[in-house]
Amino acid sequence: MANAVVQQGDPPHEDPDALMKEAIGAMGELERLVSAINWTNLQVSLPDGRSLTDAIARRDTLVAQHALVVAAIAGARKEPDRYGVRITAR
């Protein structure tokens, strides 16, 4: 990002086109890795017969459910905001 905008007349510290090509290449490599990992996870069976992909999905669901319960507990322990009219003696 720092090489995308420069003062007029100043050269960028690095070639933005080269950086963009490098980033796109890295994203392509990441896509290949994720695809290979997912394929492998589908092929592996756990002792209970589930695929590793199914176990990962279950883990992610449990993590989300845990976060929900923790958030609900935190909300229940919050001190309520109290507003009222103060009456003063004359």
ZADRENFI-693069 format. One record per residue (C-alpha): x, y, z; residue in one letter; residue number from 1. Coordinates in Angstrom, 3 decimals, decimal comma. Example, Ala and Ser with C-alpha at 12.3 -4.5 7.8 and 13.67 -1.06 7.14 Angstrom:
BEGIN
LOLO	px	py	pz	res	n
LOLO	12,300	-4,500	7,800	A	1
LOLO	13,670	-1,060	7,140	S	2
// end
This chain:
BEGIN
LOLO	px	py	pz	res	n
LOLO	0,000	0,000	0,000	M	1
LOLO	2,863	2,369	0,790	A	2
LOLO	4,105	2,002	-2,788	N	3
LOLO	0,711	2,653	-4,363	A	4
LOLO	0,722	6,407	-3,627	V	5
LOLO	3,829	8,579	-3,819	V	6
LOLO	4,509	12,272	-4,087	Q	7
LOLO	4,478	13,489	-7,684	Q	8
LOLO	7,969	13,215	-9,101	G	9
LOLO	9,209	10,763	-6,437	D	10
LOLO	9,799	7,160	-7,495	P	11
LOLO	8,197	4,398	-5,397	P	12
LOLO	10,541	2,469	-3,099	H	13
LOLO	9,588	-0,756	-4,881	E	14
LOLO	8,022	-1,470	-8,278	D	15
LOLO	4,232	-1,643	-7,703	P	16
LOLO	3,740	-3,913	-10,731	D	17
LOLO	6,310	-6,398	-9,422	A	18
LOLO	4,721	-6,314	-5,959	L	19
LOLO	1,264	-6,927	-7,464	M	20
LOLO	2,550	-9,901	-9,495	K	21
LOLO	4,259	-11,315	-6,396	E	22
LOLO	1,070	-10,940	-4,335	A	23
LOLO	-1,079	-12,587	-7,018	I	24
LOLO	1,443	-15,430	-7,276	G	25
LOLO	1,349	-15,924	-3,494	A	26
LOLO	-2,450	-16,037	-3,587	M	27
LOLO	-2,317	-18,680	-6,317	G	28
LOLO	0,071	-20,767	-4,218	E	29
LOLO	-2,231	-20,364	-1,195	L	30
LOLO	-5,162	-21,568	-3,313	E	31
LOLO	-3,205	-24,663	-4,378	R	32
LOLO	-2,215	-25,410	-0,772	L	33
LOLO	-5,748	-24,999	0,577	V	34
LOLO	-7,082	-27,236	-2,186	S	35
LOLO	-4,494	-29,928	-1,416	A	36
LOLO	-5,199	-29,721	2,321	I	37
LOLO	-8,963	-29,954	1,787	N	38
LOLO	-8,564	-32,917	-0,574	W	39
LOLO	-6,390	-34,695	1,994	T	40
LOLO	-8,855	-33,920	4,799	N	41
LOLO	-11,642	-35,517	2,764	L	42
LOLO	-9,590	-38,669	2,222	Q	43
LOLO	-8,647	-39,230	5,873	V	44
LOLO	-11,107	-41,125	8,053	S	45
LOLO	-11,138	-40,916	11,824	L	46
LOLO	-11,630	-44,040	13,971	P	47
LOLO	-15,350	-43,204	14,295	D	48
LOLO	-15,739	-43,103	10,483	G	49
LOLO	-16,017	-39,351	10,080	R	50
LOLO	-13,795	-37,554	7,598	S	51
LOLO	-11,313	-35,055	8,927	L	52
LOLO	-13,325	-32,367	7,089	T	53
LOLO	-16,431	-33,331	9,101	D	54
LOLO	-14,425	-33,206	12,345	A	55
LOLO	-13,064	-29,755	11,460	I	56
LOLO	-16,590	-28,528	10,701	A	57
LOLO	-17,760	-29,874	14,075	R	58
LOLO	-14,839	-28,188	15,845	R	59
LOLO	-15,659	-24,870	14,167	D	60
LOLO	-19,311	-25,187	15,221	T	61
LOLO	-18,327	-25,921	18,825	L	62
LOLO	-15,958	-22,926	18,846	V	63
LOLO	-18,778	-20,669	17,596	A	64
LOLO	-21,216	-22,087	20,173	Q	65
LOLO	-18,671	-21,529	22,939	H	66
LOLO	-18,159	-17,919	21,847	A	67
LOLO	-21,930	-17,419	21,882	L	68
LOLO	-22,272	-18,796	25,420	V	69
LOLO	-19,315	-16,727	26,667	V	70
LOLO	-20,852	-13,588	25,130	A	71
LOLO	-24,227	-14,371	26,707	A	72
LOLO	-22,609	-14,853	30,122	I	73
LOLO	-20,672	-11,605	29,757	A	74
LOLO	-23,899	-9,800	28,839	G	75
LOLO	-25,740	-11,262	31,807	A	76
LOLO	-23,067	-10,088	34,253	R	77
LOLO	-23,091	-6,516	32,996	K	78
LOLO	-24,237	-3,938	35,490	E	79
LOLO	-27,456	-2,396	34,232	P	80
LOLO	-27,465	1,238	33,267	D	81
LOLO	-29,609	3,062	35,779	R	82
LOLO	-31,295	6,290	35,034	Y	83
LOLO	-33,537	8,134	37,358	G	84
LOLO	-34,735	11,481	38,431	V	85
LOLO	-32,907	12,952	41,380	R	86
LOLO	-35,224	14,687	43,805	I	87
LOLO	-33,662	17,327	45,979	T	88
LOLO	-35,155	18,883	49,102	A	89
LOLO	-35,908	22,592	49,011	R	90
// end
